[in-house]
């Protein structure tokens, strides 16, 4: 797992990348970052989750809203999240084509931020 952090209007947000094995897809999740025990900030519970299929480029990526309560996501953070999703879609499609149909290895990411 890797993630990237961003601050906006005094709040911290995280985009987490991990492989969702049951879905055969990369998951890209947006959350509000939470303080970690001596580790800075960590991703919190997901607000939005995108699934990016990596084994069949004809399958369409999807985005779902997580949780039962209404949450506000600032426009700039939503743009940042969707850019991360678009980059992951591109990486998966390029890897699929260049590796003769093999799944994408791993997303780029800031690592343990």
Secondary structure, DSSP 8 states (H G I E B T S, - for coil): -EEEEEEETTEEEEEEEEEEGGGTEEEEEEEEEEE-SSSSEEEEEEEEEEEEESS-TTS--EEEE-SSS-----HHHHHHHHHHHHHHHHHHHHHHHHTTS------------
